[in-house]
C-alpha cells in the first residue's frame, strides 16, 4: 500500500531536514560538570545541570583519579568562597535606619546569623558526638554507669 503523500525530493528548497545535534564528548561533559560543580557546589546539582545522573558523576570520580582530584579541588574552592562570604557578612553587617516622627534618629547594624549558620552547615555538617554511658573517670579513662555501681544498702544486708 502506497502513501498518499510521497516524500519530497532532496533538492526541494522548502524542506528543512532535521539533523540532531551531536552528543558532547566525554571530555566535554566532564569539563562542563567541573564548571557547574564550582558554580553550584554540590555534585547532585552539577550533575542535574549538565543532564547526567549523580551516580554517573560518582562513577567518573571512581574511574578517573585526575577527575576526582579536580572535583575535590573545586569543592574546596567552593567551601573557601562560602567561608569568605560568611566572614564578609559578619565584618560588614547590614544597616537599618530607625525613624521617629518621620525623622531618622539612628540606625541598627545587624548581621544575619541565621543565614550564616545555614551557610556554615552546608560546608561542614555537624559531626555526631561520641556516645558515652554514665560518667567518665578522667584518671583511668573508664566509664561507669550508676546502675552497675556498688549499692551500700545491698552490700550491708549481704
HUURFEN-V460521 format. One record per pair of residues at least 12 apart in sequence whose C-alpha atoms are under 10 Angstrom apart, sorted by the first residue. I is the first residue (numbers start at 0). J is the second residue. D is the distance in Angstrom with one decimal. If there is no record, write none. Layout:
i = {I | I}
j = {J | J}
d = {D | D}
This chain:
i = {25 | 28 | 28 | 28 | 28 | 28 | 29 | 29 | 29 | 29 | 29 | 29 | 29 | 30 | 30 | 31 | 31 | 31 | 31 | 32 | 32 | 32 | 32 | 32 | 32 | 32 | 32 | 32 | 32 | 33 | 33 | 33 | 33 | 33 | 33 | 33 | 33 | 33 | 34 | 34 | 34 | 35 | 35 | 35 | 35 | 36 | 36 | 36 | 36 | 36 | 36 | 37 | 37 | 37 | 37 | 37 | 37 | 37 | 37 | 37 | 38 | 38 | 38 | 38 | 39 | 39 | 40 | 40 | 40 | 40 | 40 | 40 | 40 | 40 | 40 | 41 | 41 | 41 | 41 | 41 | 42 | 42 | 42 | 42 | 42 | 43 | 43 | 56 | 74 | 75 | 77 | 78 | 78 | 78 | 78 | 78 | 79 | 81 | 81 | 81 | 81 | 81 | 82 | 82 | 82 | 82 | 84 | 84 | 85 | 85 | 85 | 85 | 85 | 85 | 85 | 85 | 85 | 86 | 88 | 88 | 88 | 88 | 88 | 88 | 89 | 89 | 89 | 89 | 89 | 90 | 91 | 91 | 91 | 92 | 92 | 92 | 92 | 92 | 93 | 93 | 93 | 93 | 93 | 93 | 94 | 94 | 94 | 94 | 94 | 95 | 95 | 95 | 96 | 131 | 131 | 132 | 132 | 133 | 133 | 133}
j = {59 | 46 | 49 | 50 | 51 | 56 | 46 | 49 | 56 | 59 | 60 | 66 | 70 | 66 | 69 | 45 | 46 | 48 | 49 | 44 | 45 | 46 | 47 | 48 | 49 | 50 | 51 | 56 | 70 | 45 | 46 | 66 | 69 | 70 | 71 | 72 | 73 | 74 | 49 | 70 | 73 | 47 | 48 | 49 | 73 | 48 | 70 | 71 | 73 | 74 | 77 | 70 | 72 | 73 | 74 | 75 | 76 | 77 | 78 | 80 | 73 | 74 | 76 | 77 | 74 | 77 | 73 | 74 | 75 | 76 | 77 | 78 | 81 | 121 | 122 | 53 | 73 | 74 | 77 | 121 | 54 | 56 | 57 | 70 | 74 | 56 | 57 | 70 | 122 | 122 | 122 | 118 | 119 | 121 | 122 | 123 | 122 | 115 | 118 | 119 | 121 | 122 | 115 | 118 | 119 | 122 | 115 | 118 | 110 | 111 | 112 | 114 | 115 | 116 | 117 | 118 | 119 | 115 | 109 | 110 | 111 | 112 | 114 | 115 | 109 | 110 | 111 | 112 | 115 | 110 | 108 | 109 | 110 | 107 | 108 | 109 | 110 | 111 | 106 | 107 | 108 | 109 | 110 | 111 | 106 | 107 | 108 | 109 | 110 | 107 | 108 | 109 | 108 | 143 | 144 | 144 | 145 | 145 | 146 | 147}
d = {9.9 | 9.7 | 7.4 | 9.3 | 9.0 | 10.0 | 9.8 | 9.4 | 8.4 | 8.3 | 10.0 | 7.9 | 10.0 | 9.4 | 10.0 | 8.6 | 9.3 | 9.0 | 6.8 | 9.7 | 5.9 | 6.4 | 9.3 | 8.1 | 6.5 | 9.5 | 9.1 | 8.2 | 9.0 | 7.8 | 9.4 | 8.7 | 7.5 | 6.5 | 10.0 | 9.8 | 7.2 | 9.5 | 9.9 | 9.7 | 8.5 | 9.4 | 7.1 | 7.8 | 9.6 | 9.3 | 7.5 | 9.9 | 6.7 | 7.2 | 8.5 | 8.5 | 9.0 | 5.2 | 6.6 | 9.1 | 7.3 | 6.0 | 9.6 | 10.0 | 8.9 | 9.6 | 9.9 | 7.6 | 9.6 | 8.2 | 8.0 | 6.2 | 9.3 | 9.1 | 5.9 | 7.9 | 9.6 | 9.5 | 9.2 | 10.0 | 10.0 | 7.8 | 9.2 | 9.7 | 9.4 | 7.4 | 8.4 | 8.9 | 9.1 | 8.6 | 9.8 | 9.9 | 9.3 | 9.4 | 8.7 | 9.6 | 9.1 | 8.8 | 5.9 | 8.8 | 9.1 | 9.5 | 6.9 | 7.8 | 9.1 | 7.7 | 9.2 | 8.0 | 7.3 | 8.4 | 9.0 | 9.1 | 9.9 | 9.5 | 9.5 | 8.5 | 5.8 | 8.9 | 10.0 | 7.3 | 7.9 | 8.6 | 9.7 | 6.6 | 7.6 | 9.2 | 9.5 | 7.9 | 8.8 | 5.7 | 7.9 | 8.4 | 8.2 | 8.4 | 8.7 | 8.9 | 7.6 | 9.3 | 5.7 | 5.1 | 4.5 | 7.6 | 9.9 | 8.1 | 5.5 | 5.3 | 6.2 | 8.1 | 6.3 | 5.6 | 4.5 | 6.5 | 8.9 | 5.2 | 6.4 | 7.8 | 8.9 | 9.3 | 9.6 | 6.4 | 9.4 | 6.7 | 9.1 | 9.9}
